[in-house]
Amino acid sequence: MLIKLGFDIEFELRGPTPMVLMLFVHPARVADLRAPEKLRVEPQVIVSYYTDLFGNRCARLLGPPGNVRLSLETVIEDSGEPDRQSPGVIQHRIEDLPDETLAFLLPSRYCEVDKLTDAAWQLFGDTPPGWPRVQAICTWVHNHITFGYHFAHHSKSAFDVYTTGQGVCRDFSHLALTFCRCMNIPARYVTGYMGDIGVPPVLPMDFSGWFEAYLGDRWHTFDARHNVPRIGRVVMAVGRDAADVALTTNFGSANLKKFFVITEEVKAGNE
């Protein structure tokens, strides 16, 4: 399956504004790209690239005053298979976990493990460890949190979601991955493309947030918002929570004027 990916984002900047961008396919999926992933910036400025502490590809630039437009379009090859299900994978003892996973057991800005540990053990302490436990967490969050775009707020944390029972996709993920950490399962936040492939379309398109849990010596995809396997996820960035994977960070006043995302299957004959 081929999937067209891209975005068209425009800001109005009051003055010269340094910007950090995390708008690229994750290095783990770069080999699947079937067209160059070339960022276009209008007006033209110098763009430099680097890899952050979590292995994400980032760009930085100095945006001039006025309107700055960021756009990109590419095509990626995907298996076309739904999210992999591995119900038999084990949960590792903490002492057996790889060093690099330990950071994903700790509290982070939006994921207050310390505030939710008691609730997590009350809710999930009797569930079988491993995949069934993570799935039980996803199902609970899916059933107890009400989705709505009007519930979005940049400062909302997992504890806020738990107490209010409301949120958007990133909030579902924050709460679920925090519960996983409370139960000694490393869990990390993921942002990326996920088009409405194989499901009724929802417009306008947007980037999406889900999470991964470390079980059976690898990271596995989970999605508490939808709680069903989906087709065509494309990871862009991973981190402890949404603070680590902000798609754009503007070090100055920036007014968002346009935000358009595309992620759709390329039909036969339209390659």
C-alpha positions as CSV (number, residue, x, y, z in Angstrom):
1,M,0.0,0.0,0.0
2,L,1.2,3.5,-0.8
3,I,0.1,6.4,1.4
4,K,0.5,10.1,0.5
5,L,1.6,12.2,3.5
6,G,2.0,15.9,3.9
7,F,1.1,19.1,5.5
8,D,0.7,22.8,4.8
9,I,1.2,25.0,7.9
10,E,1.5,28.8,8.1
11,F,2.4,31.1,11.0
12,E,2.3,34.8,11.3
13,L,5.5,35.9,13.3
14,R,5.7,39.3,15.0
15,G,9.5,39.3,14.8
16,P,12.5,37.1,14.0
17,T,11.6,33.8,15.6
18,P,13.7,30.7,16.1
19,M,11.7,27.6,15.4
20,V,12.3,23.9,16.0
21,L,10.3,21.5,13.8
22,M,9.6,17.8,14.3
23,L,7.6,17.3,11.1
24,F,9.4,14.3,9.5
25,V,8.9,10.6,9.3
26,H,10.8,8.8,12.0
27,P,14.2,7.4,11.0
28,A,12.8,3.9,11.5
29,R,10.5,4.5,8.5
30,V,12.7,6.4,6.2
31,A,13.6,3.3,4.2
32,D,9.9,3.1,3.3
33,L,9.7,6.5,1.7
34,R,9.0,6.4,-2.1
35,A,9.5,10.1,-2.7
36,P,11.9,12.7,-1.2
37,E,10.9,14.2,2.1
38,K,11.8,17.8,1.3
39,L,10.6,20.5,3.6
40,R,9.6,23.7,1.8
41,V,9.8,27.0,3.7
42,E,8.4,30.3,2.4
43,P,10.1,32.7,2.4
44,Q,13.3,30.7,1.9
45,V,15.6,30.5,5.0
46,I,18.5,28.4,6.1
47,V,17.3,25.1,7.6
48,S,19.6,22.8,9.6
49,Y,18.8,19.3,10.8
50,Y,19.7,17.2,13.9
51,T,18.6,14.1,15.8
52,D,17.3,14.6,19.3
53,L,17.8,12.5,22.5
54,F,15.0,10.1,21.5
55,G,16.2,9.5,18.0
56,N,13.7,11.9,16.3
57,R,14.6,13.9,13.2
58,C,14.3,17.6,13.8
59,A,14.9,20.9,12.0
60,R,15.7,24.4,13.1
61,L,15.4,27.7,11.4
62,L,15.1,31.4,12.1
63,G,11.7,32.6,10.8
64,P,11.5,36.2,9.6
65,P,8.8,38.6,10.6
66,G,5.5,38.1,8.7
67,N,4.0,35.0,7.3
68,V,6.1,31.8,7.3
69,R,4.7,28.8,5.5
70,L,5.9,25.2,6.1
71,S,4.9,22.5,3.6
72,L,5.9,19.0,2.6
73,E,4.5,16.1,0.5
74,T,5.8,12.6,0.1
75,V,4.7,9.0,-0.4
76,I,5.5,6.1,1.9
77,E,5.0,2.4,1.3
78,D,3.1,0.6,4.1
79,S,2.3,-3.1,4.7
80,G,-1.4,-2.3,4.6
81,E,-1.8,-4.6,7.7
82,P,-3.6,-3.5,10.9
83,D,-1.6,-2.9,14.0
84,R,0.3,-6.0,15.0
85,Q,-1.4,-8.0,17.8
86,S,0.8,-10.0,20.2
87,P,-1.4,-11.2,23.1
88,G,1.2,-13.6,24.4
89,V,4.1,-11.2,24.9
90,I,5.4,-11.0,28.5
91,Q,5.9,-8.1,30.9
92,H,9.5,-7.9,32.0
93,R,10.7,-7.5,35.5
94,I,12.2,-4.1,36.1
95,E,15.6,-5.6,36.8
96,D,15.5,-7.3,33.4
97,L,14.6,-4.2,31.3
98,P,17.1,-2.7,28.9
99,D,18.7,0.5,30.3
100,E,17.2,2.7,27.5
101,T,13.6,1.8,28.6
102,L,13.9,2.9,32.2
103,A,13.2,6.6,31.4
104,F,9.7,5.5,30.2
105,L,8.8,4.2,33.7
106,L,9.3,7.6,35.3
107,P,6.9,10.6,35.8
108,S,7.1,13.2,33.1
109,R,5.5,16.6,32.5
110,Y,2.1,15.3,31.4
111,C,2.3,11.9,33.0
112,E,2.1,12.0,36.8
113,V,3.0,8.4,37.8
114,D,3.1,9.4,41.4
115,K,-0.4,10.8,41.5
116,L,-2.0,7.8,39.7
117,T,-0.2,4.8,41.0
118,D,-2.7,3.9,43.7
119,A,-5.6,4.2,41.3
120,A,-3.8,2.1,38.7
121,W,-3.2,-0.7,41.1
122,Q,-6.8,-0.6,42.3
123,L,-8.0,-0.8,38.7
124,F,-5.5,-3.2,37.1
125,G,-3.7,-5.0,39.9
126,D,-5.8,-8.2,39.3
127,T,-5.2,-8.2,35.5
128,P,-2.7,-10.7,34.0
129,P,0.6,-9.0,33.4
130,G,1.9,-8.4,29.9
131,W,-0.3,-7.7,26.9
132,P,-3.6,-8.4,28.6
133,R,-2.8,-5.8,31.3
134,V,-2.0,-3.1,28.7
135,Q,-5.1,-4.0,26.7
136,A,-7.2,-3.8,29.9
137,I,-5.8,-0.3,30.5
138,C,-6.6,0.8,26.9
139,T,-10.2,-0.6,27.2
140,W,-10.7,1.2,30.6
141,V,-9.5,4.5,29.2
142,H,-11.5,4.1,26.0
143,N,-14.7,3.4,28.0
144,H,-14.3,6.0,30.7
145,I,-12.9,9.1,28.8
146,T,-15.2,11.2,26.6
147,F,-13.6,12.4,23.3
148,G,-14.1,15.9,22.0
149,Y,-12.0,18.4,20.2
150,H,-13.3,21.1,22.4
151,F,-11.8,19.3,25.4
152,A,-8.2,20.0,24.1
153,H,-6.0,22.1,26.3
154,H,-2.2,22.4,26.0
155,S,-1.6,22.1,29.8
156,K,-3.9,19.1,30.4
157,S,-2.1,16.2,32.1
158,A,-3.0,12.5,32.6
159,F,-4.2,13.3,36.2
160,D,-6.5,16.0,34.7
161,V,-7.9,13.6,32.2
162,Y,-8.5,11.0,34.9
163,T,-10.4,13.5,37.1
164,T,-12.4,15.2,34.4
165,G,-13.1,12.2,32.1
166,Q,-12.6,14.3,29.0
167,G,-9.9,14.7,26.3
168,V,-8.5,14.3,22.8
169,C,-6.3,11.6,21.4
170,R,-3.2,12.8,23.2
171,D,-5.0,12.8,26.5
172,F,-6.2,9.2,26.0
173,S,-2.6,8.3,25.3
174,H,-1.2,10.2,28.3
175,L,-3.6,8.6,30.7
176,A,-3.1,5.0,29.3
177,L,0.7,5.2,29.2
178,T,0.8,6.7,32.7
179,F,-1.2,3.8,34.0
180,C,1.2,1.4,32.2
181,R,4.2,3.1,34.0
182,C,2.3,2.8,37.3
183,M,2.1,-0.9,36.6
184,N,5.9,-1.1,35.9
185,I,5.5,-1.3,32.1
186,P,7.7,1.1,30.1
187,A,5.5,3.2,27.9
188,R,6.2,6.1,25.5
189,Y,4.2,8.7,23.6
190,V,4.0,8.6,19.8
191,T,3.0,11.2,17.3
192,G,2.5,10.6,13.6
193,Y,0.2,10.2,10.7
194,M,-2.9,8.0,10.9
195,G,-5.3,8.4,8.0
196,D,-8.9,7.1,7.9
197,I,-7.9,4.0,5.9
198,G,-10.5,1.2,6.3
199,V,-12.7,3.4,8.5
200,P,-15.3,6.1,7.8
201,P,-13.3,9.4,7.1
202,V,-13.3,12.2,9.6
203,L,-12.4,15.6,8.3
204,P,-10.4,17.8,8.6
205,M,-7.4,15.5,8.8
206,D,-4.9,16.0,11.6
207,F,-1.8,14.4,13.1
208,S,-2.5,11.8,15.7
209,G,-1.2,10.6,19.1
210,W,-1.0,7.0,20.4
211,F,1.5,5.2,22.6
212,E,3.8,2.2,22.7
213,A,4.5,-0.3,25.5
214,Y,7.6,-2.3,25.9
215,L,6.7,-6.0,26.2
216,G,8.5,-9.1,25.0
217,D,11.8,-7.3,24.0
218,R,10.2,-4.8,21.7
219,W,7.9,-1.8,21.5
220,H,4.2,-2.5,20.7
221,T,1.6,-0.1,19.4
222,F,-1.5,0.7,21.5
223,D,-4.3,3.2,20.9
224,A,-6.7,3.9,23.8
225,R,-8.6,6.5,21.8
226,H,-9.8,4.0,19.1
227,N,-9.0,0.7,20.9
228,V,-9.1,-1.2,17.6
229,P,-6.2,-2.1,15.3
230,R,-5.8,0.5,12.6
231,I,-4.1,0.6,9.2
232,G,-1.5,3.0,8.0
233,R,0.1,4.5,11.1
234,V,3.3,6.3,10.3
235,V,5.5,7.3,13.3
236,M,7.0,10.7,13.2
237,A,8.4,11.1,16.7
238,V,8.5,9.3,20.1
239,G,9.2,10.7,23.6
240,R,8.2,10.6,27.3
241,D,5.0,12.5,26.5
242,A,3.7,15.2,24.1
243,A,6.2,17.8,25.5
244,D,9.0,15.8,23.9
245,V,7.4,15.6,20.4
246,A,5.9,19.0,19.8
247,L,5.6,19.3,16.0
248,T,6.6,23.0,16.1
249,T,8.2,24.9,18.8
250,N,8.3,28.7,18.3
251,F,10.6,30.8,20.5
252,G,8.6,33.9,20.1
253,S,5.0,35.1,19.3
254,A,3.5,33.0,16.5
255,N,-0.1,33.1,15.3
256,L,-1.3,29.9,13.5
257,K,-3.0,30.9,10.3
258,K,-3.2,27.6,8.4
259,F,-3.0,24.0,9.4
260,F,-3.7,21.3,6.8
261,V,-2.6,17.7,7.0
262,I,-3.0,14.9,4.4
263,T,-2.6,11.2,4.9
264,E,-4.5,9.1,2.4
265,E,-4.1,5.9,0.4
266,V,-2.8,6.3,-3.1
267,K,-5.3,4.5,-5.3
268,A,-4.0,2.3,-8.2
269,G,-3.3,4.4,-11.2
270,N,-2.7,7.5,-9.2
271,E,0.9,6.9,-8.2
